[in-house]
């Protein structure tokens, strides 16, 4: 049997326990003294209302070992019924080839929490994101794509906020944002929720019925719509552009492999969910969303963009570019706080 390592020379801060299990008794005493409380119980009494605290010990069973716990969890999970979802509305089950599932979705090199900080594979992640951007740009017919956003509904809200920032009309006469009634209901709901604190009027209706008598700075349409209908939005795009508005397409990327691209039809911005390309539904997400736009709007795009530079030895190197999210620049200059 190998000899046990001597850890006596390690200081408390060198041990795994000390680095991961929080403050010890001395540190707790220092913090309690700072906030003026004699004990943790006194601190709880001072900050947690008595009405929401139990007045008796919890009726819990005795602790179980790992094997018994796993067996109990398995018994509980066996009660679940695996049913087929027919929700639609942007959420669709996928057939995922085993090679993709094993080598990408289940590959620990892609999803461990330390991956972004390992220099030897950080370039690989950036290259994967660059490929994502390139795919989205090809499908949408728009030259600039970010990598990426949270889900389709919040991406639509980000696109509305982006179009609002591009509006050059007088602040006192801010125009409305038009949303076609056949967009996914969750998309409409999130757009309305985001618009309210910003003071943006949202008009929901049929795109065919909109006229320039309703002044708008932007419009959102679903392609195909939530019922699966494919509309020709060319005339609508021309009408919105005539009043200097921005057109946003919420487009299904799988449908774009067959349909005319949003950029070809006249869209200024395209958003959507890439759940269609093999991401499990996960009881509603979130899933990786995309946002693509015309080149002239690239500095107003939310999130982050992966670019290609040349290193000191003349080799191509991936890098983050135009990082306009709150984590990287001053809040007042940020275009988004999600990525």
C-alpha positions as CSV (number, residue, x, y, z in Angstrom):
1,X,0.0,0.0,0.0
2,X,1.5,3.4,-0.9
3,X,2.5,5.7,1.9
4,X,-0.1,8.4,2.7
5,X,1.1,11.9,1.7
6,X,2.2,14.2,4.5
7,X,-0.1,17.3,4.4
8,X,1.1,18.7,7.7
9,X,3.3,21.3,6.0
10,X,0.4,22.8,4.1
11,X,-1.2,26.0,5.4
12,X,-5.0,26.1,5.9
13,X,-5.4,28.1,2.8
14,X,-3.6,25.5,0.7
15,X,-6.1,22.7,1.4
16,X,-9.1,21.9,-0.7
17,X,-11.5,22.1,2.3
18,X,-10.3,25.6,3.3
19,X,-10.6,26.9,-0.3
20,X,-14.1,25.5,-0.9
21,X,-16.0,25.3,2.4
22,X,-16.2,28.9,3.5
23,X,-15.1,30.8,6.6
24,X,-13.9,29.1,9.8
25,X,-14.9,30.0,13.4
26,X,-12.4,32.9,13.7
27,X,-13.5,34.4,10.3
28,X,-17.1,34.1,11.3
29,X,-16.4,35.9,14.6
30,X,-14.7,38.7,12.7
31,X,-17.7,39.1,10.3
32,X,-20.2,39.0,13.2
33,X,-18.2,41.7,15.0
34,X,-18.3,43.9,11.9
35,X,-22.1,43.7,11.6
36,X,-22.5,44.1,15.4
37,X,-24.1,40.7,16.2
38,X,-22.8,38.3,18.9
39,X,-23.7,35.0,17.1
40,X,-25.1,33.5,13.9
41,X,-28.4,32.8,15.7
42,X,-28.6,36.5,16.8
43,X,-27.9,37.5,13.2
44,X,-30.6,35.3,11.9
45,X,-33.0,36.7,14.5
46,X,-32.2,40.2,13.4
47,X,-32.5,39.8,9.6
48,X,-35.0,36.9,9.0
49,X,-38.6,37.7,9.9
50,X,-40.1,35.3,12.5
51,X,-43.2,34.8,10.4
52,X,-41.2,32.9,7.7
53,X,-39.1,30.8,10.1
54,X,-40.0,27.3,11.4
55,X,-40.6,27.2,15.2
56,X,-39.7,23.5,15.6
57,X,-37.0,21.2,14.4
58,X,-37.5,19.7,10.9
59,X,-38.9,16.2,10.8
60,X,-36.2,14.7,8.7
61,X,-35.2,11.0,8.5
62,X,-31.8,9.9,9.5
63,X,-29.0,10.5,7.0
64,X,-28.6,7.9,4.2
65,X,-25.3,6.7,2.6
66,X,-24.6,7.4,-1.1
67,X,-25.8,4.0,-2.3
68,X,-29.1,4.3,-0.5
69,X,-29.6,7.9,-1.7
70,X,-29.0,7.0,-5.3
71,X,-31.4,4.1,-5.1
72,X,-34.1,6.3,-3.6
73,X,-33.6,8.9,-6.3
74,X,-33.8,6.3,-9.0
75,X,-37.1,5.0,-7.5
76,X,-38.5,8.5,-7.5
77,X,-37.4,9.2,-11.0
78,X,-39.0,6.0,-12.2
79,X,-42.4,7.6,-11.6
80,X,-41.8,10.1,-14.4
81,X,-43.7,9.5,-17.6
82,X,-41.7,10.2,-20.7
83,X,-44.2,11.7,-23.1
84,X,-43.8,13.3,-26.5
85,X,-44.1,17.1,-26.5
86,X,-46.3,18.7,-29.1
87,X,-45.8,22.3,-27.9
88,X,-44.2,23.6,-31.1
89,X,-43.9,27.4,-31.0
90,X,-40.2,27.3,-31.4
91,X,-39.6,24.2,-29.4
92,X,-39.0,21.0,-31.4
93,X,-37.6,17.6,-30.5
94,X,-34.5,16.5,-32.4
95,X,-32.9,13.4,-33.7
96,X,-29.3,13.7,-32.7
97,X,-26.7,11.4,-34.3
98,X,-24.7,9.5,-31.8
99,X,-21.4,10.8,-33.0
100,X,-22.5,14.4,-32.4
101,X,-24.0,13.6,-29.0
102,X,-20.8,11.8,-27.8
103,X,-18.1,14.0,-29.2
104,X,-19.8,17.4,-28.8
105,X,-22.7,17.5,-26.4
106,X,-21.3,15.0,-24.0
107,X,-17.6,15.9,-24.4
108,X,-16.3,17.2,-21.0
109,X,-13.7,19.2,-22.9
110,X,-16.5,21.5,-24.1
111,X,-18.6,22.0,-21.0
112,X,-16.4,21.8,-17.8
113,X,-16.4,24.9,-15.7
114,X,-12.6,25.4,-16.1
115,X,-12.6,25.1,-19.9
116,X,-12.6,28.8,-20.8
117,X,-9.5,29.4,-18.7
118,X,-7.3,26.6,-20.2
119,X,-5.2,28.4,-22.8
120,X,-4.5,25.2,-24.8
121,X,-8.2,24.8,-25.7
122,X,-9.5,28.4,-25.4
123,X,-8.7,28.9,-29.1
124,X,-10.7,25.8,-30.0
125,X,-13.8,27.2,-28.2
126,X,-13.4,30.5,-30.0
127,X,-13.0,28.7,-33.3
128,X,-16.3,26.8,-32.6
129,X,-18.0,30.1,-31.8
130,X,-16.6,31.6,-35.0
131,X,-18.1,28.6,-36.9
132,X,-21.4,29.2,-35.2
133,X,-21.4,32.9,-36.4
134,X,-20.4,31.9,-39.9
135,X,-23.3,29.4,-40.1
136,X,-25.8,31.9,-38.8
137,X,-24.5,34.5,-41.3
138,X,-24.9,32.1,-44.1
139,X,-28.4,31.1,-43.2
140,X,-29.7,34.5,-42.5
141,X,-28.1,36.3,-45.4
142,X,-26.8,39.0,-42.9
143,X,-23.0,39.6,-42.7
144,X,-22.6,40.0,-38.9
145,X,-23.7,37.5,-36.2
146,X,-22.9,37.3,-32.5
147,X,-22.1,34.3,-30.3
148,X,-24.7,34.1,-28.9
149,X,-27.8,35.0,-26.8
150,X,-30.0,33.3,-24.2
151,X,-33.1,32.2,-26.1
152,X,-35.4,33.3,-28.9
153,X,-37.7,35.4,-26.8
154,X,-35.0,37.4,-25.0
155,X,-33.1,37.8,-28.4
156,X,-36.3,39.4,-29.8
157,X,-36.3,41.8,-26.8
158,X,-32.6,42.5,-27.4
159,X,-33.4,43.2,-31.1
160,X,-36.1,45.6,-30.1
161,X,-33.8,47.4,-27.8
162,X,-31.2,47.5,-30.5
163,X,-33.7,49.0,-33.0
164,X,-34.8,51.5,-30.4
165,X,-31.2,52.7,-30.0
166,X,-31.0,53.1,-33.7
167,X,-34.1,55.3,-33.9
168,X,-33.2,58.9,-34.7
169,X,-36.6,60.4,-34.1
170,X,-37.2,63.0,-31.4
171,X,-37.2,61.5,-27.9
172,X,-40.5,63.2,-27.1
173,X,-42.1,61.6,-30.1
174,X,-40.7,58.1,-29.8
175,X,-42.4,55.8,-32.2
176,X,-43.8,52.3,-31.4
177,X,-42.4,48.8,-32.0
178,X,-44.7,46.7,-34.1
179,X,-45.0,43.0,-33.4
180,X,-46.9,40.6,-35.7
181,X,-49.6,38.8,-33.8
182,X,-48.5,35.5,-35.3
183,X,-45.1,35.6,-33.5
184,X,-44.7,32.9,-30.8
185,X,-46.7,33.9,-27.7
186,X,-43.6,33.8,-25.4
187,X,-41.7,36.1,-27.8
188,X,-44.5,38.6,-27.7
189,X,-44.8,38.4,-23.9
190,X,-41.0,39.0,-23.3
191,X,-40.9,41.9,-25.8
192,X,-43.8,43.5,-24.0
193,X,-42.2,42.9,-20.6
194,X,-38.9,44.4,-21.7
195,X,-40.6,47.4,-23.4
196,X,-42.6,48.5,-20.4
197,X,-39.8,49.8,-18.1
198,X,-38.1,51.4,-21.2
199,X,-41.3,53.3,-22.0
200,X,-41.5,51.7,-25.5
201,X,-45.0,51.4,-26.9
202,X,-45.6,48.0,-28.4
203,X,-48.3,47.5,-31.0
204,X,-49.4,43.9,-31.7
205,X,-51.4,43.2,-34.9
206,X,-51.4,41.6,-38.3
207,X,-48.5,42.7,-40.4
208,X,-50.8,43.0,-43.5
209,X,-53.0,45.5,-41.7
210,X,-50.2,47.9,-40.6
211,X,-50.0,51.3,-42.3
212,X,-47.7,54.2,-42.0
213,X,-50.4,56.0,-40.0
214,X,-49.1,54.0,-37.0
215,X,-45.6,55.5,-36.6
216,X,-43.0,52.8,-35.7
217,X,-39.2,52.6,-35.4
218,X,-39.1,48.8,-35.9
219,X,-41.2,45.7,-36.5
220,X,-40.9,42.0,-35.6
221,X,-42.3,39.2,-37.7
222,X,-42.0,35.4,-37.3
223,X,-40.6,33.3,-40.2
224,X,-42.4,30.8,-40.5
225,X,-45.0,32.1,-38.1
226,X,-46.1,30.3,-34.9
227,X,-48.7,28.2,-36.9
228,X,-46.1,27.2,-39.5
229,X,-47.4,29.5,-42.2
230,X,-44.7,31.0,-44.5
231,X,-45.4,34.7,-45.5
232,X,-43.8,36.9,-48.1
233,X,-42.7,39.9,-46.1
234,X,-41.0,41.8,-49.0
235,X,-43.7,44.5,-49.4
236,X,-43.9,44.9,-45.6
237,X,-40.1,45.3,-45.3
238,X,-40.2,48.0,-48.0
239,X,-43.1,49.8,-46.2
240,X,-41.2,49.8,-42.8
241,X,-38.0,51.0,-44.5
242,X,-40.0,53.8,-46.1
243,X,-40.7,55.2,-42.6
244,X,-37.0,54.6,-41.6
245,X,-37.9,51.6,-39.4
246,X,-35.9,48.5,-38.8
247,X,-37.3,45.0,-39.6
248,X,-36.5,42.1,-37.3
249,X,-37.1,38.5,-38.4
250,X,-37.5,35.8,-35.8
251,X,-36.5,33.0,-38.1
252,X,-36.3,29.2,-37.7
253,X,-32.7,28.3,-38.7
254,X,-33.6,24.9,-39.9
255,X,-36.3,26.4,-42.2
256,X,-33.7,28.8,-43.6
257,X,-31.9,25.8,-45.2
258,X,-34.8,25.8,-47.7
259,X,-36.4,29.3,-47.5
260,X,-35.2,32.6,-48.9
261,X,-32.9,34.2,-46.2
262,X,-34.2,37.1,-44.1
263,X,-31.4,39.3,-45.6
264,X,-32.6,38.5,-49.1
265,X,-36.2,39.5,-48.3
266,X,-35.2,42.8,-46.6
267,X,-34.6,42.1,-42.9
268,X,-32.2,44.3,-41.0
269,X,-31.9,42.0,-38.0
270,X,-32.6,38.3,-37.6
271,X,-33.0,36.4,-34.4
272,X,-33.9,32.9,-33.5
273,X,-33.2,29.7,-31.5
274,X,-30.6,27.1,-32.5
275,X,-32.4,24.5,-30.4
276,X,-33.5,23.1,-33.8
277,X,-29.9,21.9,-34.4
278,X,-29.8,19.2,-31.8
279,X,-30.1,21.0,-28.4
280,X,-32.4,19.0,-26.1
281,X,-35.6,20.8,-25.2
282,X,-34.7,20.8,-21.6
283,X,-38.3,21.6,-20.5
284,X,-38.3,24.9,-22.3
285,X,-34.7,26.0,-22.3
286,X,-32.9,28.2,-22.3
287,X,-31.2,27.4,-25.6
288,X,-28.5,29.1,-27.6
289,X,-30.1,32.0,-29.5
290,X,-28.6,33.9,-32.4
291,X,-28.7,37.5,-33.6
292,X,-27.5,38.6,-37.0
293,X,-27.6,42.1,-38.5
294,X,-26.4,44.2,-41.4
295,X,-22.8,45.4,-41.2
296,X,-23.8,49.0,-40.6
297,X,-25.4,47.9,-37.3
298,X,-22.5,45.8,-35.9
299,X,-21.5,48.3,-33.2
300,X,-25.0,48.3,-31.8
301,X,-25.3,44.5,-31.6
302,X,-25.6,42.9,-28.1
303,X,-23.4,40.2,-26.7
304,X,-20.0,39.4,-28.2
305,X,-18.5,38.7,-31.6
306,X,-15.6,36.4,-32.3
307,X,-13.0,37.8,-34.7
308,X,-9.8,36.6,-36.3
309,X,-6.5,38.4,-35.8
310,X,-2.9,37.7,-36.7
311,X,-0.5,36.9,-33.9
312,X,3.2,38.0,-33.5
313,X,4.3,35.2,-35.8
314,X,1.8,35.8,-38.5
315,X,-0.6,33.0,-37.7
316,X,-4.3,33.5,-37.5
317,X,-5.6,33.8,-33.9
318,X,-9.2,33.9,-32.6
319,X,-10.2,36.7,-30.3
320,X,-13.3,38.3,-28.7
321,X,-14.2,41.5,-30.5
322,X,-16.8,44.2,-30.0
323,X,-17.7,43.0,-26.5
324,X,-20.5,45.4,-25.8
325,X,-22.0,43.6,-22.8
326,X,-21.9,44.9,-19.2
327,X,-19.3,42.5,-18.1
328,X,-16.7,44.2,-20.3
329,X,-17.5,47.9,-20.6
330,X,-19.2,50.6,-18.6
331,X,-22.8,50.0,-18.0
332,X,-24.0,53.2,-19.7
333,X,-22.2,52.1,-22.9
334,X,-23.4,48.4,-22.8
335,X,-25.8,47.2,-25.4
336,X,-26.7,44.1,-23.3
337,X,-26.2,42.3,-20.1
338,X,-26.7,38.7,-21.3
339,X,-24.5,36.5,-23.4
